[in-house]
């Protein structure tokens, strides 16, 4: 994650000693906040495009030091400053954010003493504000008991809200956990079930536009809040209910002075685009600590959603690991009761088995043992720092990727501190964290680098438990992108392809009412960087081949999100971009089918498209698609159906996978001639982040040295690519993915022997392979799958053998890796050339030149292979590596071998 924060002064406003009204506008001037102290009551209002969106609403706090909600005056205001913050965050709806806002602080005083400041940041379509409480004399702490902070809606406003549930209700007395049904198009002047509403809260301001209210920036230093409604159409910030957590803990917030409250956010717009696309929850917060490692987000499966508690056994989890591997997924979630039904020792065995398949584990934990009745274990671990850190150390040791922690039930400050502590401890042990039965995430994607996602929604388990939930699945899917998922990652656990939520997919239990295309669409529609889909091993046989193909390749991280059209609870059309691949999805919850004309992103006009769509009977199909000359496509969505449009891989983008040891890695320093004159048609996909070169793992960029890691040198692949684009037609691009580790044996790229090989190697090699998470083959495969979104894999280039000199089994070992790549990537063997280069020749002093005779037998076991001679390629004095001149010539020969193929 990168960020660059700049605050620039725009103008000075002198301090005021009398009542006054101030106005602060967004950079585009459309979003305007007015602040005043009318009759001693601090207040604010928000307008957009000249129309009222939040009418005069109160500000203020009530504390154990005094009532700071009335009899205050606005004593001073700071100058308006410009906030400029650019940051990268791979785990939200948009990977690169440029935040621009105007900021102003207003000080309110009482009896001549400064009480609090209200800090406003106003960006285009967004308002964020928070309080800063001042010390009172020598008093440096206080309890904030309640707030006067309100949101008064214009007359005629309608609501789309989720009622706050009463405490200690629901399953095993675990509420509230943000899992109640939304009411839509309702009138203001209500208060839910009597306890208010959970964030985020969506309002329609008549024909003027839309309003979204939420909060962000809550760590362990404050409680979470919600809103309560009044008959006059106003809503007020409310703190946790006394009965939460079985009555334990405070309903107020304890703060040191000076102390901050969380940010409250208001997003406004003429249409729903600013609501869906907002990044304000992340714009105004900052990371709380550095990541302990480079966290990898993932796709995965879980047995519990289809097969429930009894599936949490060793054999079934092993079956799901095999299924995940077949899908190309990276993780399996082992859900509740694993401590009793599998046990810690066998979890270690399961983790080892998963590693052998390139699949990591997530383990489920109960959040506590003393404030709800949920019996599922492991219990009493996560709320105890000693036990928690002991288990986390164990998980780190066996290679568990993350944890899912469940059953919190409340927003008290003590609960928020538990979230904070779990996340911080998990970072110490390199674990990602998913929360379930939990509160809303409040900017946590940016605050906590190892935070993955939260449920905080009526998620997929309700589809298993209730036919009513299945009946309403499309309705809810047409709400979440407008409300819950706008402010944070949503761990839904859906996209089921079973017809029934039963272990054998037989007609019992609840029946899915939505289509297979709907399942694909929600995999894109619901944003979370960690997705455990509700797929089952039987889907490999009983689901449509096109659906499985799509689910194998759907990404979970996004570079851009665009709202296209829709209405909450009725229908939604949304586009997300991952790299160069766009996914446009639509879902219909209405009674009738809808016909739409969708304008696609300009970059999709130039490439072939694929449409997944439903007929009137919800029978799906996959077909080619071309937009019209205006860049538009026509789609029809039946009730409970969906569509997906994505750009197919460009047949004129040829991709080559490269691996090997130091000569593939690049042992010669590159020179000026190697970094200039490159063709933009020659691209590379870095397999590791290269911040020094402004290159991001898994993202295409122009191919210039170094191709492997920031510290490596010139490789033969540099000139392979240059020669290829010279020879190929102008419309053809060439891309390379290069994973290489100096000094390694071929066994490092065999997942069956990778771990044992690493254990036997010196520390310097162990440190190198850490860049690939100790599994270079898996990294190559992951990058290859990413590359397949944009182009066509045409071949494999290898230079390895020095560390296997005189190993006559080497050709068979290479064949095993080659064939596994073909299988894992779904490639056609007869179309996949493999090119291997000889070691430094004897004439150049090559001390491993005897290996060349073995390398030249490779076509005997891989008929589709070609061998590149090293004769005449200049060698370095060490007798192992080529010079820069030698690499250039060797690379040209690799290209010649590919181009000369019939």
Buried (B, 14 or more C-beta within 10 A) or exposed (E): BEBEEEEEEEEEBEEBEEEBEBBBBBBEEBBBBBBBBEEBBBBBBBBBBEBBBBBBBBBBBBBEBBBBBBBBBBBBBBEBBBBBBBBEBBBBBBBEBEBBBBBBBBBBBBEEEBBBBBBBBBBBBBBBBBBBBBBBEEEEEBEBBBBBBBBBBBEEBBBBBBBBBBBBBBBBBBBBBBBBBBBBEEEBBBBBEEBBBBBBBBBBBEEBBBBBBBBBBBBBBBBBBBBBBBEEBBBBBBBBBEBBBBEEBBBBBBBEBEBBBBBBBBBBBBEBBBBBBBBBBBBBBEBBEEEBBEBBBBBBBBBBBBBBEEBBBBEBBBBBBBBBBBBBBBBBBBBBBBBEBBEEEBBBBBBEBBBBBBBBBBBBBBBBBEBBEBEBBBBBBBBBEEBBBEBBEBBBEBBBBBBBBBBBBBBBBBBBBBBBBBBBBBBBBBBBBBBBBBBBBBBBBBBBBBBBBBBBBBBBBBBBBBEEBBBBBBBBBBBBBBBBBBBBBBBBBBBBBBBBBBBEBEEEBBBBBBBBBBBBBBBBBBBBBBBBBBBBBBBBEEBBEBBBEBBBBBBBBBBBBBBBBBBBBBBBBBBBBBBBBBBBBBBBBBEEBBEBEBBBBEEBBEBEBBBBBBEEEBBBEBEEBEBEEEBEBEBBBBBBBBBBBBBBBBEBBBBBBBBBBBBBBBBBEBBEEBEEEBBEBBBBBBBBBBEEBEBBBBBBBEBBBBBBBBEBBBBBBBBBBBBBBEEBEEEBBBBBBBBBBBBBBBBBBBBEBBBEBBEEBEEEBEEBBEBBBBBBBBBBBBBBBBBBBBBBBBBBBBBBBBBBBEBEEBBEBBBBBBEBBBEBBEBEEEEBBBBBBBBBBBEBBBBBBEBBEBBBEBBEBBEBBBBBBBEEBBBBEEBBBBBBBBBBBBBBBBBBBBEEEE
